[in-house]
Amino acid sequence: MSQRPSYYVTTPIYYVNDVPHIGHAYTTLACDMLARFKRLDGYDVMFLTGTDEHGQKVEKSAEKAGIPPLEFCDKVSARFKDLAVAMNFSNDQFIRTTEDRHKLAVQALWTRLVEKGMIYEDSYSGWYSVRDEAFYTESELSEGEGGEKLAPTGAPVEWVEEPSYFFRLSAMQDKLLELYNTQPDFVMPKSRLNEVKSFVEGGLLDLSISRTTFSWGIPVPNVPGHIMYVWIDALTNYLTATGYPNEDAPNYKKFWPANVHIVGKDILRFHAVYWPAFLLAADLPLPKRVFAHGWWTNEGQKISKSLGNVIDPFELIDSYGLDAVRFFLLREVPFGNDGDFSRRAFVLRCNADLAKGLGNLSQRTLSLIHKNCDSAVPKPGEFTKEDKELLNNIEATLEIVRGHMDRQAFHAALDAIFTQAAAADVYISRQEPWVLKKTDTERMNTVLYVLADAIRQLAILIQPIMPDSAAKILDQLSVTERGFDQLGETGRITVGAPVPKPQGVFPRLEMPEDAS
Ligand code: ME8
């Protein structure tokens, strides 16, 4: 039986009211890098993504498209699945909230909350935003240009009056504050924890969790006419995928509670307040962390359909290649901060770190080996201090990267790896193997061996972010064992391994003409 530790990472499930854009690709990419890293690091991983298909917003979008809601959901959900393929996401499951297994899980959670006395019947009258699928109090609203009421997100709100079931959120205030105080890593980054804490300290109102004025949702058990509020439905997906309500299901036992829910800052309150409140009330274990990342803008502007500046991830991949897209999104902006997308920054970053950096280093090294060492990894002589220093520093990078990955500091993890690629670049310039070719072939062999092994290790380390490019580099070095246990001396590159004429892995990108 496998003794590997488990790791469960989730993305938000995306609304199918609209096709995927760069923001959706971004969150799932971050989870993908983490999932791939953990697998290589010996964990048994479950990585979940999917689509959120109920609620008024989706119902209205289907109406607008003139097709029944489920048919509409099938279509848009398929686009998110296409995105997962195009982005090379390694998700273990793709959940849809219209699946029967999910209905079962949500209804079971509801029944459990009823049994615990946490749900009661009343009626709701107040403001609701369909765009945000959220309730707002009068004091949260502002006035738009035409005098209309607006949610803090800028979304329009409407007055709603209907019979509704309520969740006793107000009763959870102390328990939530205790959670934030005893487990400060429950919400990251820290600035977000402070935000959540002050929201909860401000007092919590009970939450309306059923709707009666439309029908596109999961029915409340035993109460005709009521469907569940889309957020109690959506959040439960994280449990559904583990096999809940069967608490003996192997995946429930292995993976619940989740290690981290990675979400955008827009939906922090739902994940860091409502979700733990539901779970605490139901007496179910809490996820270990909610990480809220920042928001991408496009050349300084909010990304929106009405502004016509939505960045299409499929188009980006076509223009620049998949791994450049994957690399840029996580390398450029500290995870947690907001980021501005610009093609100029994209091209500059990818050319500096990939084409000129790691790409050039491996191309030069492999060509030198191919030409001067009979197309095979040469036998090294004694290692000098510089040789050992380079290889040891690269080997030590894993531990540094591990620390960053455990704090979802993806940019820092990449920085640590690319600092070593830069060190290898300094090494090749100092050692000048092209000069040694004429003066000291034995030393040239050692230098090229050291470089080949350095590149092998760097390629192993970049697998979570650029799996295809890493594979191309490792193929060219005839390296078949690619786990993190192969870093350092254990996996040293084999003398005599064939090195065919190298193919470029990271093409130089052209700066777009209109880039400022
Ligand atoms: O909120 N920058 O779904 P959603 C960064 N169904 N990330 C962005 C982004 C941007 N400009 N735009 C979108 C929902 N995102 C619910 C979630 S979970 C139980 C239910 C990403 O389709 C980011 O992860 O509106 C954000 O939180 C998510 O898409 C919102 O996706």
Boltz pocket constraint, residues with backbone or C-beta under 6 A from the ligand:
constraints:
  - pocket:
      binder: B
      contacts: [[A, 11], [A, 12], [A, 13], [A, 14], [A, 15], [A, 16], [A, 22], [A, 23], [A, 24], [A, 26], [A, 27], [A, 52], [A, 231], [A, 234], [A, 235], [A, 236], [A, 237], [A, 262], [A, 263], [A, 264], [A, 265], [A, 266], [A, 267], [A, 294], [A, 295], [A, 296], [A, 297], [A, 303]]
      max_distance: 6.0
